[in-house]
Amino acid sequence: MPRKYKRKEGARRYKDYTDETLKLAVQECVELGKPCADVAEQYKIPIRTLRNKIKGLHSKKHGGQTVFNDRDEQTLVTNLLKCADYGMPLDTTDVKIFVQTYLQKANRTVSKFKNNIPGDDWISSFLGRHTVLSKRMCQNIKTSRSEISPETIKHYFNNLKESVSGAPPQNILNYDETNLSDNPGIKKCVFRRGVKYPERVLNHSKGNISIMFAGTAAGDLLPPCVIYKSENLWNTWCEGGPSGTQYGRSKNSWMNSCNFDEWFLKIVVPWARRIEGKKVMIGDNLSSHLSANVLEHCAKYDICFILLPPNSTDKCQPLDVAFFGPQKKEWQKLVEDHRRKFPSVSSVDKAHLPALLNKLISNMDLRNRANLIAGFEACGIYPFNPDRVMKKLPTSSGNTTNAEKGEKSPFKISALLDFLQQFKYSPRGESAKPTAPKRKLAIEPGKSVSAADLEGTDSGKVKSTKANDAPLAPSPSESSDSDIECESSVGPEPLKNTGSVHEVDTGRGSRGNITDGCYAVIKLPCVGSTKNKHYVAMIVKAACERDNDTVIHEVKFMRQSAKAPGKFIFPDVEDMSEIEDKFIIKVLPSPISIGNQTKRQAQFLSFSTDLSFCE
């Protein structure tokens, strides 16, 4: 029998009426006493069918019967929905194995199933009977994003309620950074049926431009900020864009702390000056968005700076929820038109980007306003409604079927729910095989390796000390532009004398004079510990700022080379930061340059002082 049955012409019509019509006809015969022949002719129902229903005969559906009854199938549907809600959706093969497992435990054999495993026809019919289920392509998300718990969201909204209280919608601002790609994406086109490789000739690249957007709960969109990946900024890259657009550059096209400070002063501060009353600014929990300068201006202009919970942007960020999706679809159309206009160009010229951005905002004008309002509403910020976010999180409570309330069913879901709760919200355990520091084996080439050779190297194993087991300090990041979650306190913790093996003289008299371009040793405390770590950095600008008699220096951190211990090198991505004067413990003599700097190899710097204890 085909999967989609088509009745042959002239064949008997088994059921050409609805269940409601049949029920109404039976009621007229039983309750009103009308003749069956008259009722059957009136409702176009076969008289034998009507009499059988009155007598309670042939109550089953015509044709082949389902393997499981309605209650069991409904419980299976509930299980599948629960798995999908908890981020563990099952594919068709998993469903087949799930059904086979039940049949084996129930000592039941279904002749139509080969090895008690349902076939594709059963899966197709099962999905057709339960339209609440459908097969969809899914994307993978990191475990950290899926682990956000209802308790975290509740705590966030408890704090948010007090922060946004009394602020009108035009005073609630959400900002977020996104990227616009040069790739116009894929689309459906018309081809000859059966073609294996449908293709279209259209240049594309992997280039991206980072843009900072900000909008209010009233639907007002602030001027954007464009960040180019470049060491310089040219005038042609800043012409023809939307009115008030801010332009900047960075080495990796993402917004760093300097770019964010500039955007805040030139975009957010003028917005805060124009409006009166309490202002609220909501954004990602990133270290590059926090600086003393920004927080001072927030206090000056009555702005509440609110950070979202980590890994919650897909649920709590209005711009992510309702704004960026429609905008990027419109952007792909503009990029495709631009590619057709300039077919020989491999990538979108930066000089053309401001005009394209202006056209994007112009085309999305009315939709931008509606999408912003819908985004704040969907995230429960304005109007304030935490349930809008809480219902997105899977819980064991909610709508339950009769099978879940206590009726016996082969597909038990209580154990399944316990497992899903533990999988999603419980902290991850340690790996089965703990990682150990690797060591080089002293084996001659051409000689076979035995277990005795491995045991002989145990004596050369480096023993860890308490200093090695200390938590990582809030050290300079691998990239100053990377997205790093901020700790609860913005500033570093006070330094304590830990009696470490490697101590440097901290006497201010012997420390040396700090000038622009000199090199120094910087000691930073470990977060949540009394341990310290040392780093070598170049003083870019000495005493660049004084805040309440606190001298702050702008420094550029270095890394000790893994290939050449004792020699230091600047990372590919500049690691800039502002450090208080008290963290600089010693000024180093001028270093010696080793090797020539090339595009692939940076120049090493060697100091006469022993700095092996530095990172």
N, C-alpha and C positions, 0 to 999 in steps of 0.2 A: 504494500500500500504506500502511495507517495506521502511525503511529509505534509503537503498541502492538498487535501482531497478536493477534487472537483466533481460535482455530480454530473452524471451523463444525462443527456437529453432524453426525456421520457421515463427516467427512473423515478422510483417512489420518493416522495418528499417525507422524510422522517419527522421533521419538526419545522413547520412553517408558521409557528406562533410563539409567543413569549410565555414565560412561566407565570407572569401576572395574569395574562389572558386565560390560561388554563385554570388557575386558582379561582378566578372570578366565575368561570363556567361551572366548576364543581360546586361553588357556593350556591349558585342559582338552582342547581338540580337538588342539592341536599336541603337547603334552608327554605327555598321558595317552592319546591316541589314541581318545578317545570319539567316537562318531558325531555329526556336526553336527546331525542332526535331533533326537537326544535332548538335546543341550546347548541347542539353540535353544528346545525346548519347556520345558526346565527353567528357563531364565533369561528366558523370554518375549521373545526377540529374534528378528526375522525371519531365516529360514534363509539367504536370499540375502545379507542384510547380514553374517551371520557368515562365509559363504564368501568374500565380497569382502574382508573384513578379513584373513582367513587368507592370501589371495593378494596382499594389499597393494594392492588396487584401491580407488578412490574414497576416498582418504585425506583429502580436503578436507571442510570442513563443508558441509552441505546449504544450498541457497539461494545468494543473492548473496555474492560474496567481498569482503573488505575491500580498500580501495585500497592500504594498506600492510601488510606482513607483521607478525607478532607482535613481532619484534625492533625494527623501526622504530617501531612504536606505543609500545613500552615505553620507547624512548629519548626519544620525544616527551613521554611522561608524566614522565620524569625531568627534562627541561628545564622543564616547567611547575612542577614541585615546587620546583626550584631557584630559579626566578624568584619564587615566593611566599615562600620562605624568606628571600630577600634584600630583601624589601619592594617588589618590582616585579611583583606578580601581573598576569597577562594576563586580559582579558575574552574573551568568545567571538569578538568581532570581531578581536582581536589574534591569536587562535589561527588564525583563517581566513587572515589575511594571512601568518602565519608559514608555513602549509602551502603557500599559493600561491607564496611566495618560493622554497621548496625545489623545487617542481615546475617553476618557470621556469628555475632554475639547472640542473636535471637534464634540461632539454629534453624534458619529459614532459607529455603532455596527457591529462587524464582527462575522458572524454566526459560523465560524470554530473555534473561540476562546471562551472558556468557561469563562463566566464573563468578557469578553474582555481581558483576560490574555492569551498571547501566550503560547503554550505548548513546550515541549522539542523538538518535531519534527521541529517546526518553528525555534527554536534557532539553531538546528543542520543544517538546510538548510540555514539559514542566514549566519552562519559562513562558510559554504561551498561555498556560492556565493561570499564572500569577504575574500579572502585568506590573506589579510593583518592583519586580526584578528586571534587570537588563544588563547586557554585557557592555562594558565601557573600557576604553583605553585609559590606563591610570599612569600617573607620574610618581616617581620615587621622591620621598622627602627624608631628610636626615632624622635620626632617632631623637636628637636633641629638640627638634621642633615638635615632634609628636608627643614628647613627654610633659608638655605643659599641663598642669593639673587644675581641676576646678578650685582647689584651695588657693593656688596662685592667682587665678583670675578674681576670686572673691576678695582677696586681700588688696589687689590692684584697684578694684572698683570701690572698696571701702575708703581708700585714700583719695581716689579720684572724686568721689562725691563731695568731699570737703573742699577739694581744690577748685572745682568748677562751679561751686555754689555761688550764685549771685552774678555770674558772668553771662552776658547776652550772647547769642550765637555768633554775631559779628566780631566778638572778642575772643573766640576760641579758635586757635590756629593749629593746624597739623602740617608738618613738613616731612618730606621724605625724598631720598635720592634714588633716581632710576637711570637706566641707560637706554638710548635709542640706537638701534643697530642699522648698519648699511644694507643688511640683507632684507629684500622685500618679502621673503617667506615663500611658502608654497600655496598653491591654489588649484582648484579643480578646473580642468580644461577639457575640450572635446578631442578625442582621439579615435582611431580605428579600433573597433572591438577586438580584444585579444592582444593588443600591443604589450610587450613585456616591459619596455623601458620608456615610459612617457617622459619626455624632456622638453624644455623650452630654452631657447638661447637668450640669456639675460645675465649680464655681468652682476656679480655680487661679491662681497668681501665679508670679513669677520670684524670689521671696525665698529667701535662703539663710542658714543659720546655720552658723558655723564651730565645729568641735568638735575638740579635741585628745584622741586616744586613745593609750594606752600599754599594752602587754601583754608578758608574759614568755614564754620558750620552754617553760615548764612549763604554760602555758595560763591563767595568772593575769592578770586584767584590772584595771588600776588605775582609780580614779575618773576620769571624764572632766573636761574643762575646756571650758566653753561661752563663746564670745566673741560678744557681740551687737554689731550695727552701731548705735551710739548714742553720744551724748556723755555720757549719764548712765546709771546703773544703778539700777533700782527693785526694791523688796523682793519684789513679786509675781513678778518674773522669776526669782527664786532659790528658790522654794518648791515642794516636791513632787518634786524631782529625785532621782536616785540618791544613796545615802549617800556623803558625802565629795566631792560634785561641787564644782568650783571655777567661779566665774562671773566674767566680765570683760567689757570693752567696748573697742571701737576704732572709728575713723572709717570703716573699710571692711570691718569684720567679720573681717579676717584678723589673725592673731597677730603682734604686733610684739615688739620686744626687751623692753619692760616687761612685757607679758603673759607672755612666755616665762619671764622671770626669776621672776615670781610663781608660775607653774605649777610650775617646777622646785623652788622652795623649799617649796611647800605640798603637792605630790604626790610628787615624786621623792625629796626628802630624807627624809620620813618612811618611805618604802619602803626606802631605803638603811639607815636606822637599825634597822629591824626584822630585817634579815638580816645574816649574818656572811660574811666572806670577800670575795673579789674580785667587784666588780660591773662590768657592761658595759652601756653605753647607746648604742644605734645609732639614727641619724636622718639627716634630709636635710641636704645641704650648703647651708645658708642663713645669711646674715649675721645675721639676727635671732635666731638660736639661739646665737650666740657672744657671750659677754661675760666680762669679768674676774671678775665675781661668780660666774657659773656654774662657770667653770674652777677657781676657788678651792675651792668646795664639792665639786667632783669629786675634787680632790686630798685634801680633808679626809676624805671618806667612802669612799675607795678605789674610785672610779668611773672606768672607762676610757670617755672620750667619743669615740665613733667616728663619722666622717662617711662617708656612702655616696658612691660616685663620682657625678659629675654626670650627670643624664639616665638614671639606671639604676633608678629607683624601681619600674618595672614588672617588673623582674627580681630586684632585690636587697632590696626592702622587704617584709617579711613581712605587714604590715598591708594593703598595697596588693594583694599577690598573692592572699591567701586570706581576709581579714577584711572589708574594706569592701564587697565585692560582695554577699555574702549579707545583710549588715546593711542595705544600702540597699534591697534588695528588700523586706525586712520593714518598713522605714520607709515605703515607698510604700503598703503595705497599711494601716498605722496612719494615715497622712495621708488616705487615701481614706475610712476609717471616720470620721475626725474631720470631714471635709468633709460627709459625709452627716448627721452629727449636728448640724452647724451649717451648713446649706445657704446661708444668707444672708451668711455671713462671706467676704470676698474673700481674706483671707490668714490664716494660722495666727497667732493672738495669741501674743506672747512669753510671756504669763502661762500659757499652756497647754503651752508647749514642755517645761518640766521634767518634767511628768507623762508626756508622750508619750515623752520620752527614758528615763524610768524603766521604762515599759512595754516599750520596745524592748529594753533590756538584760535585762529579766526574761524576755521571750519568747525571746531568743537565748542564754540562760544556758549551756545545755549545748553548743549549737553554737559559741558563742564560744570555749570552751575547746578544742574539737576543731579549729576553724579556726585558732586561734593556733598550736597545735602543728604543724598541717599547713603553715602559712605559713613558720615557721622552717625546717622540713624542706625545703620547696620552694626556699627561698633558699639552702640549703646552709650555714646558720649553725649549727644544732644539729639532728641530728648534723652535724658539720663535713664537708661534701662539696661541693667546688667544681664537680664534674661536673654537679650538678643545675642550675646556672646556665649552665655552659659549653655544655651540649647545646641550650640555647635560642638560641644564637648560630649563624648559618649559617656553615659552613666548606666549603672545597673537599674535605675528607676526609670519611670516613663510609662508609655503605653504597653500593656501586657495583654497577651492572649489568654484564652481559657486554659490552654496547656501550661502556660507559665504560672497560672494561679493555683495549680494543684492537681489538675487532671493528669492521669498517667499518659505518657507519650514515649515512644521509643527514642526520640531525639531529645535527650535531657539537655537543658541549657544552663542549669545552675553551675555545674562544674566548668562549663565553657566560659561563663561570665567571670568566674573567679580567676581563671587562667588569663583572660583578656585584661582584667583589671591589673593583675600582677605584671603582665607583659608591658602594658602601656605606662603605668605610673610608678612601679617599683624601681628602685635604683638598680643599675646593672651590677652584677657580681663580678668578681675577679675572673680573669681568663684561666682556663684549665691548666695552662703551662705558663707560669710567670716568666716574664722576660728577664734575662740576666745580661750583664755587660759582656760584650763579645771580647775575645782575646785571640791573639795571633798564635798559631801553632808553629813550634820550631821543628818543622819536618823538612828534610832535604828533598829536593826535586828527584822524582823517580823512585822514592822509597815508599813502601806501603804504610798505611796508617793503621794502628791497632788501638785497642782500649787502653793499653798501658801508656801509650804516647799521650792520650788525653789526660790520664791521671797525673802524668809527670808535669803537666803544665799548671796544676792546681796551686803549686807553691808560688807561681808567678802571678797569681790572681790578685788584683788590687782590692784590698779590703776597704769597705765603705766606712766613713766616719760620720759622726753626727752632723758635721758641716755639710757632708755630701747628701745626707738625708733631709736637709732643710728644705722647706717649700721654696718654690721659685719666687724670687723677689719681683716687685712690680718693675721689672727691668725694661729697658728700651725694647720695643717690639721689633720683630724681623722687618717690618715695614711700618713706617709712621702713618701710612694711609690705610692700614688694614683695619677691619671692623672688629674691635675688641670690646667686650662688655666691661663696663665701668664697675668699680667696687663702690660700696656704700659711701665711703669717704673720698672726697676729691683729692685732698692733699696727702702726702706721705706721712707715715706714722713717725713719732719722735724716735731718734736714734738712741740705742742703748749700747753700753760697752759689754760685748759678749765674750771677750777673751778669746777671740778666734785665733787660729794658728798664724794666719797672715794678717798682721796689723800694720798699719802705716802710721807714721807720726802725725798726730792731729793737732799739734801745737800751731797756733795761728802765726806765731813768730817765725817758725821754720817752714811754713807752708809755701811762701813765695808770693810774688805779686801776680794778680790775675789781669791779663791784658788780652786784647783781641788777637786771635791767631795762636795763642799758646795752648799747650796740652796739659791735662790734669787728670788725677785719679778721683773718681766720684764713688762715694759709698751710699748705697740705697738699702733701706730695710726690707726684709721679707714680709709680705702680708701675712698676718696671723701668726708671726713667729718673732723671736728676738734675734734671729740671725740676720747678717748683712751680706751683701754681695758688692763687689767692686767692678768698676768699668773705667775704661779709658775714653776720653772725649776731647774734642777740640773746642775751645771757647770761640764761638762765632762772634758774639757781641757781649762784652763784659759790662755788667751793671746796666743792662738795657732797661730796667724798670725798678722802681723803689715803691714798695707798698707797706706802709706802716713801719718804716725803718727796716724792712726786709729787702735785702739786695737780691735781685734775680738775674741770672745769666742765661743767655741763649747758647746752647751747646749742640754739638754734632757728635753722636756716639760712634765708636769704632768697635770692631770685633777682632778677637784673637784668631789668627788663621789656624784652621784645623790641620792643614798640611805643613805649616811652618810654625810650631809653638814658639811663643815669645815675640812673634812679629804680628803687627796689627794692620788692619785694612778697613777701609770704609765700605759698608755694604752697598750693593747695587742701588737699592732704594734708600735715599737719605733718611736718616733717623734723627730728626731734630726734636728738641724739647727745651723747656724752660726749667732751670734748676735753681733752687735757693742756694745762697752762698754757703750755708752751713753744711751742705752735702759735699762740697769740694774740699778734700782733705790734704791734697798735695799737688803742687805745680811741678810738672815734669820738665827736664831739659829738652832742648830741641832734638827731634828724632833724626835718624839717618835713613835716607831713601834707599831702598833695595829694589833693583830691577827697573824696567821701563814700563810705563803704563800703556796698554793697548786697549782695543775695543773689548777683547775677551778677558784680559788679565789686568787687574788693578795693581797699583803700586803698593808695595809693602813698606811699613815704617817700623824701625827698630829703635828701642830706647835703651840707654845705658843702665837704667834701673831695672832690677828684677821685678817683672810684672806677671809672673806665671800664675799668680792667684787671681788675676782679673779674668773676666768673662771674654 
